[in-house]
Amino acid sequence: MSEADEQMEVAEDQNIEDAVLENASDGDDDDDVDGTGQQENGGKAKVYLPGGKMSHDEELVCDESAYIMLHQAQTGAPCLSFDIVSDPLGDDRETFPLTAYLVSGTQAARTHVNSVIVMKMSNLTRTSKPSDGDESDEDEAVSDDEDVEEDATPVLSSVMIKHPGCVNRLRVTTFGNAQYVASWSEMGRVHIYNINEQLAALDDSQARKTYQANKTGDGVKPDYTFSGHQKEGFALDWCTTKRGMLATGDCRRDIHIWRPNDKGSWNVDQRPLVGHTDSVEDIQWSPNEGDVLASCSVDKSIRIWDCRAAPSKACMLTAENAHESDVNVISWNHNEPLIASGGDDGVLHIWDLRQFQSKTPVATFKHHTDHITTVEWHPKESTILASGGDDDQIALWDLSVEKDDADDTANDDPNLKDLPPQLLFIHQGQSEIKELHWHPQLKGVILSTAHTGFNVFRTISV
């Protein structure tokens, strides 16, 4: 058994550690705009902003009161891509403890085994006490009763599927009576797996133990594999309006469209969409139009495609030089004709598709200090989005907020005077953040992954 396997098996039943991160003296950079204390020599706390300087006698301390919930998890080998699995437990859930299902993919060294990991995070407890007037019987039982503290530890359960090569990116969809995950392999192939068996094992402890003991995941084969890409890639997205449709983009420049057939498999158009001149970094299907998708590229452009046209004529709109360098990620707003984009230049742009031909974003934010690697709109609030990147921070934004000259809040701390008024919150504590996702069924909850593991949190600001 390889070292990676041993690590992963240890991780399969481990607890999700409570990410209060009290060991700030060890150098943990957990902070937030809404209340991180940077402890000064005189004992007075002040807000710390990313990139700020600290003296030798100062330390960073997470302000727990700024979070309703904050937990972290480890999976052994790094998981730099993941997606959230829809579940039958209901929408808009906010009564603690919470449960979440997700799928991630490992990026272990070439000499180690890589896996698709199907996970269940359960007993996700509230980590701050509710304010007066906001308490419920359930919250009191979890947060205030010392006798249940031992049972309040969140749990991470998982089962694995052996995967050929590192998982560059993966995405999940519900199609028919099954949950499918599509994975981009570093070996240049895209695989689709039915994960119904794995999800069922997570809800049955005996079935999960049997799955692990028999190493069932080693023998799982993909339902379909496409080897037509000429290079490996990262761009990958399932269509939500025409279930089963998939788009994949590679590091050459090619985008291929997948359509399900009546044989329970997929037909992949061997003709790539023509337009990009360099690596396709991200793809997003329109949330409203089943044949329309957006893509971004190292060629600095964002393109809108209509897949009903021939591949050579499918590109409808193009924003050339959308960023000063590589455009890494895009996110299509669920409720408004807006697309957010983030690039290697650390800039976050907001594009209105009604004005896309003008080639000018309707909003630009230059808060991040390094590559933006992930951005996502809130699934229901059309003005709220989150962005993250290699500067080790996740920023929460509300575009509906406007600067009020009469507001002298910033005067309380001169460090805050230059912050964009739309910036709600800064979350830190992870190193080299790669992906974040809002949980579509858990109110205000964000999950994120980085080289240092997973965070699952809800702030007081959303």
C-alpha positions in Angstrom: 0.0 0.0 0.0 1.4 3.4 -1.0 1.9 6.2 1.5 -0.9 8.2 -0.2 -3.3 5.3 0.3 -2.5 5.2 4.0 -3.0 8.9 4.4 -6.4 8.7 2.6 -7.6 5.8 4.7 -6.7 7.6 7.9 -8.7 10.6 6.5 -11.8 8.6 5.7 -13.1 8.5 9.2 -11.3 11.4 10.7 -13.2 14.2 12.4 -13.5 17.6 10.8 -11.4 19.7 13.0 -13.0 22.9 14.5 -11.3 25.7 12.7 -11.4 28.3 15.5 -7.6 28.2 15.1 -6.6 29.3 18.5 -2.9 28.7 17.8 -2.5 32.0 16.1 0.9 32.3 17.7 2.1 29.6 15.4 1.6 31.8 12.4 -2.0 31.0 11.3 -3.3 33.9 9.2 -7.0 33.6 10.0 -8.7 36.9 9.8 -11.6 38.8 8.5 -12.6 42.4 7.7 -15.5 42.2 10.2 -13.5 41.7 13.3 -10.1 40.1 13.1 -8.0 41.2 16.0 -4.4 42.0 15.4 -3.1 42.0 18.9 -0.9 45.0 19.7 1.6 45.2 22.5 -0.7 47.3 24.6 -3.5 44.7 24.3 -5.7 46.7 21.9 -6.9 44.8 18.9 -7.1 46.3 15.4 -8.2 45.1 12.0 -5.6 43.3 9.9 -5.8 43.5 6.1 -4.0 41.1 3.8 -0.5 42.3 2.9 -0.3 44.4 6.0 2.9 44.4 8.1 3.1 43.1 11.6 5.7 43.7 14.3 7.4 40.8 16.1 5.1 41.2 19.1 1.8 41.1 17.2 -0.2 38.0 16.3 -3.3 37.3 14.3 -6.4 36.0 16.1 -9.6 35.0 14.4 -12.7 36.8 15.6 -15.0 33.9 16.1 -18.0 36.3 16.5 -17.7 37.1 12.8 -18.7 33.6 11.9 -21.9 31.7 12.5 -20.1 28.5 11.5 -16.4 27.8 10.8 -14.9 24.3 10.4 -12.0 22.8 8.5 -11.2 19.3 7.1 -8.2 17.4 5.8 -8.1 14.7 3.1 -4.5 13.6 3.1 -3.5 14.3 -0.5 -4.4 17.8 -1.8 -7.9 18.1 -3.4 -7.7 21.2 -5.6 -11.1 20.7 -7.2 -14.5 19.7 -5.8 -18.2 20.1 -6.3 -21.3 19.9 -4.1 -23.8 17.1 -4.5 -27.5 18.0 -4.3 -29.3 16.0 -1.6 -32.9 15.3 -0.6 -32.7 17.0 2.8 -34.4 20.2 1.7 -33.5 23.7 0.5 -32.6 26.9 2.5 -31.5 24.8 5.5 -30.0 26.7 8.4 -31.0 24.7 11.5 -27.9 23.2 13.1 -26.3 20.7 12.8 -26.0 20.7 9.0 -25.1 18.0 6.5 -23.3 18.4 3.2 -22.3 15.9 0.4 -19.5 16.7 -1.9 -17.1 15.1 -4.4 -13.4 16.0 -4.7 -10.4 14.8 -6.6 -6.8 14.4 -5.4 -3.6 15.7 -6.9 -1.0 13.4 -5.4 2.5 12.8 -6.7 2.8 10.7 -9.9 4.1 7.8 -7.9 1.0 7.7 -5.7 -2.6 6.6 -6.4 -5.1 9.4 -7.1 -8.8 9.2 -6.3 -12.2 10.7 -6.7 -13.4 11.1 -3.1 -17.2 11.1 -2.4 -17.6 12.7 1.0 -20.3 13.4 3.6 -19.8 16.2 6.1 -22.3 15.7 9.0 -23.0 17.2 12.3 -21.7 20.6 11.2 -22.4 22.6 14.3 -22.7 26.2 14.9 -19.4 27.6 16.3 -20.7 30.9 17.7 -23.6 31.5 20.0 -26.7 33.2 18.5 -27.3 36.7 19.5 -30.1 37.6 21.8 -33.5 37.3 20.1 -32.0 35.0 17.5 -31.9 31.9 19.5 -33.9 28.8 18.8 -34.4 25.7 20.9 -32.2 23.8 18.5 -29.4 26.4 18.7 -29.6 26.4 22.5 -29.3 22.7 22.6 -26.2 22.6 20.5 -24.5 25.8 21.5 -25.3 26.3 25.2 -25.6 22.9 26.7 -22.1 21.8 27.9 -23.3 18.2 28.3 -23.5 17.7 24.5 -20.2 19.2 23.7 -18.7 15.7 23.0 -21.4 15.0 20.5 -21.0 18.3 18.7 -17.9 17.2 16.8 -18.5 17.3 13.1 -17.7 14.1 11.2 -16.2 13.5 7.7 -17.0 10.2 6.1 -15.8 9.2 2.7 -15.4 6.5 0.1 -13.0 6.6 -2.9 -12.9 5.7 -6.6 -9.4 5.0 -8.0 -8.7 7.6 -10.7 -6.1 7.4 -13.5 -3.8 10.4 -12.9 -4.4 13.6 -11.0 -7.8 15.2 -11.0 -7.5 18.6 -12.7 -11.1 19.5 -12.2 -14.4 17.8 -11.6 -18.1 18.7 -11.6 -21.3 16.9 -10.5 -24.8 16.7 -12.0 -28.1 14.9 -11.4 -29.3 13.2 -14.6 -32.1 10.8 -14.7 -32.1 8.8 -11.5 -28.3 9.1 -11.0 -25.7 11.5 -9.7 -22.7 11.7 -12.1 -19.3 13.2 -11.7 -17.2 14.3 -14.7 -13.4 14.4 -14.1 -10.6 16.0 -16.1 -7.5 13.8 -15.8 -4.0 15.1 -16.2 -3.6 12.3 -18.7 -5.7 14.1 -21.2 -9.0 12.2 -20.8 -12.4 13.1 -19.4 -14.2 10.4 -17.4 -17.8 10.2 -16.2 -18.7 8.1 -13.1 -22.0 7.2 -11.7 -21.7 7.8 -7.9 -25.0 6.5 -6.6 -23.3 3.5 -5.0 -20.8 5.7 -3.2 -23.5 8.1 -1.9 -25.6 5.2 -0.6 -22.5 3.8 1.2 -22.1 7.1 3.0 -25.6 6.8 4.5 -25.0 3.2 5.7 -22.1 2.7 8.0 -21.9 -1.0 7.4 -22.0 -0.6 3.7 -19.3 2.0 3.9 -17.1 -0.3 6.0 -17.7 -3.1 3.5 -16.8 -0.8 0.6 -13.6 0.2 2.2 -12.6 -3.3 3.4 -13.2 -4.8 -0.1 -11.4 -1.9 -1.8 -14.4 -1.6 -4.0 -13.3 1.7 -5.3 -10.2 0.2 -7.0 -12.5 -1.7 -9.4 -14.9 1.1 -10.3 -14.8 1.9 -14.0 -16.1 5.1 -15.6 -19.4 4.9 -17.4 -17.8 6.9 -20.3 -14.4 8.2 -21.2 -13.5 10.7 -23.9 -10.0 10.7 -25.3 -10.5 13.1 -28.1 -8.8 16.1 -26.5 -5.3 16.6 -27.8 -4.0 18.0 -24.5 -5.1 17.8 -20.9 -7.4 20.5 -19.6 -9.3 22.2 -16.7 -12.5 23.7 -18.2 -15.5 21.6 -17.4 -19.2 22.3 -16.8 -22.6 20.5 -16.9 -25.6 22.2 -18.3 -28.3 22.8 -15.8 -31.2 23.4 -18.2 -30.5 20.5 -20.5 -29.5 17.8 -18.1 -26.7 15.5 -19.2 -25.1 18.0 -21.6 -21.4 18.7 -20.8 -18.8 21.0 -22.2 -15.0 20.4 -21.8 -12.1 22.6 -22.8 -8.4 21.8 -23.0 -5.0 23.5 -22.7 -4.6 23.5 -26.5 -7.7 25.7 -27.2 -10.4 23.3 -28.0 -13.9 23.0 -26.5 -16.0 19.9 -27.1 -19.8 19.5 -26.5 -21.2 16.3 -25.1 -24.8 15.3 -25.5 -26.5 12.3 -23.8 -28.0 9.6 -26.0 -30.8 7.1 -25.5 -28.3 4.3 -24.8 -27.3 5.7 -21.4 -24.0 7.1 -22.8 -22.8 10.3 -24.5 -22.1 11.5 -28.0 -19.2 13.9 -28.1 -18.9 16.2 -31.1 -15.4 15.6 -32.4 -15.4 19.1 -34.0 -14.2 21.6 -31.4 -15.7 25.1 -31.1 -13.5 27.5 -33.1 -12.5 30.8 -31.6 -9.9 30.6 -28.8 -6.3 30.8 -29.7 -4.8 29.5 -26.4 -5.7 27.3 -23.4 -9.4 27.3 -22.3 -9.3 27.9 -18.5 -13.0 27.8 -17.5 -16.5 27.1 -19.0 -19.9 28.1 -17.7 -23.3 27.2 -19.2 -26.0 29.8 -19.2 -28.4 29.2 -16.3 -31.3 30.0 -18.6 -30.5 29.0 -22.2 -29.7 25.4 -22.7 -27.4 25.8 -25.8 -25.5 28.9 -24.7 -22.2 28.8 -22.8 -19.3 31.2 -21.9 -15.6 30.4 -21.8 -12.4 32.2 -20.8 -8.9 31.7 -21.9 -5.2 32.4 -21.6 -5.7 34.4 -24.8 -7.2 37.0 -22.5 -10.7 36.8 -24.0 -14.2 35.8 -22.8 -16.4 34.3 -25.5 -20.2 33.5 -25.6 -21.2 30.5 -27.7 -24.4 29.1 -29.2 -24.0 25.4 -29.6 -26.9 25.1 -32.0 -24.6 26.6 -34.7 -21.8 24.8 -36.5 -18.6 24.7 -34.4 -16.9 27.1 -36.8 -19.7 29.7 -36.4 -20.8 29.1 -32.8 -19.0 32.1 -31.3 -21.6 34.9 -30.9 -19.8 37.5 -28.7 -16.2 38.1 -27.8 -14.6 40.4 -25.3 -11.0 40.5 -26.4 -8.4 41.6 -23.8 -11.0 41.2 -21.1 -8.0 41.1 -18.7 -4.4 42.2 -18.9 -3.3 38.6 -18.6 -4.8 35.1 -18.5 -8.5 34.9 -17.7 -8.7 32.1 -15.2 -12.3 31.8 -14.0 -15.8 33.0 -14.9 -19.2 32.7 -13.2 -22.6 33.3 -14.7 -25.2 35.0 -12.5 -28.2 32.8 -11.9 -30.7 35.7 -12.0 -29.3 38.5 -14.0 -27.4 38.7 -17.4 -24.1 39.2 -15.6 -20.8 37.3 -15.8 -17.9 37.7 -13.2 -14.4 37.0 -14.3 -11.1 36.8 -12.5 -7.6 36.7 -13.9 -3.9 36.4 -13.3 -3.9 40.1 -13.0 -5.7 39.8 -9.6 -8.6 41.9 -11.1 -12.3 41.0 -10.7 -14.5 42.2 -13.6 -18.3 42.2 -13.8 -19.7 42.0 -17.3 -23.3 42.9 -18.4 -24.2 40.7 -21.4 -26.6 43.4 -22.6 -23.5 45.7 -23.0 -21.0 42.9 -23.9 -20.2 44.4 -27.3 -18.8 47.5 -25.7 -15.9 45.3 -24.4 -16.1 47.3 -21.1 -17.0 45.8 -17.7 -19.7 47.5 -15.7 -17.6 47.1 -12.5 -14.0 46.4 -11.7 -12.4 45.5 -8.3 -8.7 45.4 -7.7 -8.6 44.1 -4.2 -6.8 40.8 -4.7 -3.0 40.9 -4.6 -2.3 37.7 -6.6 -4.0 35.4 -9.2 -7.7 35.0 -8.8 -8.4 31.3 -9.1 -12.1 31.0 -8.2 -15.2 33.1 -8.4 -18.9 32.3 -7.9 -22.1 34.2 -7.6 -24.5 33.5 -4.8 -27.1 31.0 -6.0 -30.1 33.2 -5.0 -28.8 36.7 -4.2 -28.1 38.3 -7.6 -25.8 41.0 -6.2 -23.6 38.8 -4.0 -20.5 36.9 -5.1 -17.3 35.4 -3.6 -13.8 35.4 -5.1 -10.6 33.7 -4.0 -7.0 33.2 -5.1 -3.3 32.7 -4.5 -3.3 35.7 -2.1 -4.8 33.2 0.4 -8.1 35.1 0.9 -11.7 34.7 0.0 -13.5 38.0 -0.5 -17.3 38.4 -0.2 -18.9 41.1 -2.3 -22.3 42.8 -2.5 -22.6 44.9 -5.6 -25.8 46.6 -4.3 -23.7 48.6 -1.8 -22.8 52.1 -2.7 -20.3 54.4 -1.0 -22.0 56.8 1.4 -20.0 59.9 1.9 -21.9 60.5 5.2 -20.7 57.2 6.5 -17.7 57.7 8.7 -17.3 54.1 9.8 -13.9 54.0 8.1 -12.8 56.8 10.3 -12.7 54.4 13.2 -9.8 52.6 11.5 -7.8 54.3 8.8 -6.8 50.9 7.5 -10.3 50.5 6.1 -10.7 53.8 4.3 -9.5 52.5 0.9 -11.5 49.3 0.9 -14.2 49.1 -1.8 -17.7 49.7 -0.1 -18.9 46.5 -1.9 -16.4 44.3 0.1 -18.3 42.6 2.8 -15.9 40.2 4.3 -12.4 38.7 4.0 -11.9 35.1 5.0 -8.3 33.7 5.4 -6.6 30.7 6.9 -6.0 28.6 3.8 -2.9 28.6 1.6 -3.3 28.9 -2.2 -7.0 28.7 -2.4 -8.2 26.9 -5.6 -12.0 26.6 -5.5 -15.0 27.8 -3.6 -18.6 27.0 -3.9 -21.7 28.3 -2.3 -23.8 25.4 -1.0 -27.1 25.8 -3.0 -29.2 24.2 -0.2 -27.4 25.5 3.0 -28.2 29.2 3.5 -25.1 31.4 3.3 -22.7 28.5 3.6 -19.4 28.5 1.5 -17.1 25.5 1.1 -13.5 26.1 -0.2 -10.5 24.0 -0.9 -6.8 24.8 -0.9 -3.4 23.2 -0.5 -4.1 23.2 3.2 -7.4 21.5 3.1 -11.1 22.3 3.2 -13.0 25.1 5.0 -16.8 25.2 5.5 -18.1 28.4 6.9 -20.9 30.9 7.1 -20.2 34.5 8.0 -22.5 37.0 9.8 -22.5 39.2 6.6 -24.5 36.8 4.3 
